[in-house]
Amino acid sequence: MGSIWLHDLPDVLTDAGVRVRLWDGWETRARSSGGYDAVYAVFAHHTASKTAPDNDCSYMWNGSPDRPVGAVLLDRTGLVTIGAAGATNCQGKGGPWTLSTGTIPLDKGNAYGVAIEAANNGIGEGWPTAQVDAYVFTVAAMCEAWGLDPNRDVLAHFEWVEPSCPGRKVDPVGPSPWATGASSWDMDGFRGDVAAWCDTGNQPQPPEPEPEPEDDVTDDDVERIAEAVWRRMITDPVNGDATHAATLLTRIRTDANNARTDEDDTAEAVWKRLIRDPAVGDETMAATLITRIRQDTSRG
């Protein structure tokens, strides 16, 4: 039973800027042999399908009689779905291949190589830029994480089968930076791009944010706007008349000042108000009465 499980794969890919999601059960999914015996290679495939990503995933990891098929699905938007941490059934017959860290024996590609299934119909469908970029990033991240040589340890499916059963597979194919028409990819070119990414650490950058719109309002504009607002006709809540904002504001300020004056006047009026003295029965100013009460209290 293989003992190597790719439980670090989500972190490996997200750290490289790849968008990742997880398919339910991925942590324990594997072929009957369990984990990998070793990881000597990354294999590039296409799905030969034209359907929604969830349909591909469901077939690869839940419905296929050969399930699990591939460790990950790379969809047309560049999203990678991880479906199996253990070894999968994908490479089939092929090899042997001697790579930088060891030799994969005849027909043992599934036990020694991680398979990427990329969504493409396999008969000439063009590869979107987001998908081919993610293909390079994904393979490069795997090579760096597992100590693989991107110039030697990345194989197409059609290359894997060449030593023992040439022509059995053609994938990946289709219009891309590495092929035209329905031709198989130039894998030396693909590997070169992966190696360049590894050499430079040229991780994908997030899209540049949209620039903030410039403020085209000038000082003259501000003055015109302020003047227009100042002259704007507003309904006076007191009398219901339409009044310029400036006039209404002046009136409010005047009313407020008058209110304060009225309060002073009212206080003075109260102070001078005549009140009947309960002791003698005479009418006396409030001020005088309060003084008298204070004097009486102090004598007591």
Buried (B, 14 or more C-beta within 10 A) or exposed (E): EBEBBBEEBBEBBEEBBBBBBBBEEBBEBBBEBBBBBBBBBBBBBBBBBBEEBEEBBBBBBBEEEEBBBBBBBBBBEBBBBBBBBBBBBBBBEBBBBEBBBBEBEEBBBBBBBBBBBBBBBBEBBEBBEBBBBBBBBBBBBBBBBBEBBBBBBBBBBBBBBBEEBEEBBBBBBBBBBBBEEBBBBBBEEBBBBBBEBBEEEEEBEEEEEEEEEEEEEEEEEEEEEEEEEEEEEBEEEEEEEEBEBBBBEEBEEEEEEEEEEEEEEEEEEEEEEEBEBEEEEEEBEBBBBEEBEEEEEEEE
